[in-house]
Amino acid sequence: DLIEQMTTGFGELQQEEISRAQGAVARQFANTRGQETRRQAGYGVSLRPETQGDYQRTETSALVAARNFAQMRSVERRNQILSGGLGSALTERSALGG
């Protein structure tokens, strides 16, 4: 069943994993932005427009990194499943120089 999922439904599984990673990053940035807004409100100030832009750029960068990592990880997991786990053993062995 697992091999069948990796060969026929891989695209959907990969997209689900990417969506989960993207959602996690978005939630974390929303939490961080909210905390910073509340912290500054305690001092009677609000976020400067430059800070808002910084948050947006940083969040966009983190979203792209999370999507790329999730995609690479899903391909790696797929290859390990299809090779019966031999891929990871070979990678470790070559990394260790053995």
N, C-alpha and C positions, 0 to 999 in steps of 0.2 A: 504494500500500500504506500509506504514511504517513497520507494523508488518511482512508483507511478505518479505520485504527487510532484516529485522533482522533475519528471520528464514532461508531463502534460499540463500541470497546473502551476508551473514554476513562476510564470509572469504574475499571476494573481497573488501568490504567496510573497513574492518579492515586493510587490506594490504595497501589500499590507504591512510588511516590515518597515518599508520606507515611510509609510504614513504614521506608524507608531513612533518612529524616531522623530519625525517632523513635529508631531503633536507634543511629544515630551519636551522638545526644545522650546516650542511656542509657549507651553504652560510655564516652564521655568522662567522664561523672559518676562511673561506677564506677571509672575510672582515678584520677580526682582524689581520690575518697573513700579509695581504697586508699593512695595516696601520703601523704595527710594522716594516715591511721591509722598507717602505718609510721613517718612522721616523728615523730609524738608518742610512739609506742612506744619510739623511740630515747631519749626523755627519761624513759621509765618512766610515762607518763600515757596515758590513753585519751580518746577523744572524749567530750565532755560531751553529755548529752541535748539541751541547747539547740542545740549544734552539729549534732547529727544532724537535729533539726527544721529547722534552717536549710538544711542540704543538701537535705532532702526538698522544702521549699518552693521553693528555687531550681531544683531539678531539674524539678519540676512546671511551674513557670513557663517554663523553657527548652523543655520538651517541647511545651507549648501553642504557644509562639512558633514552634518548628520546624515543627509540624504546619500552622499557619496559613500560614507562609511557603511551605512546600512546596505547599500547596493553591493559593495565589495564583499561584505560579510555574508550576505545571502548567497552570492556566487561561490564563495569559498565553502560554505556549508553544503551547498548542492554538490560541489565536486567531491567533497569528503564522503557524502552519503553515497554517491554513485560509484565511487572507487572503493567503497567498503572500509573507509577510514585509512586506506593506504597513503592517500595524498598527504595527510597531516604527518604521518610517520616519516615519509620521505622528506618533507619540508624541514622537520625538526632535525633529521639526520644531516641534511646538507647544511643547515644553519650551524650545527655543532662541529662540522668539519669531519664527520665520521663516515 
